Amino acid sequence: MKKNFVKLTLLFFAIIFGIVCFLLLGRKIWFIYPDKNIYSVDGLDISHHQGRINWEKVDRKYRFVFIKATEGDTFIDKRFYENVYDIKNTNRILGAYHFFHFNYNGIEQAENFIRVAGNNIDLPPVVDFEFTGNPGKFDKIKILKELNNCINTIEEHYKHKVIIYTTHDAYKYIIKDNFNNPIWCRSVIFPINKNIKNVLFWQYHNSAIIDGIDTKVDLNVFKGNLAGLKEMIMK
């Protein structure tokens, strides 16, 4: 009798565990949500992967949108200009980011972004800096040099501090001791580590389903209110 009870108990918990895993993997439930008393403005970030977006159907609560502009020294997101045009017509606040490549010249990467983004953006420019794999396998000195060159070149052009998009690992390994820029932090499993300073934006969801977008999309929040976000708009 006791053995049967144990088996049934284990089976019950196995079923519950399986259901939770299914819901998590299918993005049916999500556990990480920002405190709206701190992060009160919702936004999105998109690239060509989201395809053509029907902005008339996208909830108006998403007040800002970061779009991918470039990566490396030549790549241009094929929907950048289309996204700029469409988002401007919705009166949302627009930002753009450059995906930084470790093995390319930092100045040339910055010039690629500047050529493409131009004066199309409202928010200060973003450099997306993240690791794919173990950060210890990369040449830290070389990365830091090129990242500095990239950020300094963009800042000199726009006369605004670059926002650095980063992960916990990338922040700890490179950003923390070398930059004092505003941070856009990706943290989709756990809340943002309190040791990360200068956080202004938080990407807390990486596979949301919302009306108007046919694919999964990233959700973000701004640390502050709408007035504070509007104060960041470049003049």
GIUR-V330705 format. One record per helix or strand of 3 or more residues. SS is the DSSP state (a for helix, b for strand). FROM is the first residue (numbers start at 0). TO is the last residue. If there is no record, write none. Layout:
BEGIN
ss = [SS | SS]
from = [FROM | FROM]
to = [TO | TO]
END
This chain:
BEGIN
ss = [a | b | a | b | a | b | a | b | a | a | b | a | b | b | b | a]
from = [1 | 40 | 47 | 61 | 79 | 92 | 105 | 125 | 134 | 139 | 162 | 167 | 182 | 198 | 216 | 225]
to = [24 | 45 | 49 | 70 | 87 | 98 | 116 | 128 | 136 | 157 | 165 | 174 | 185 | 207 | 221 | 230]
END
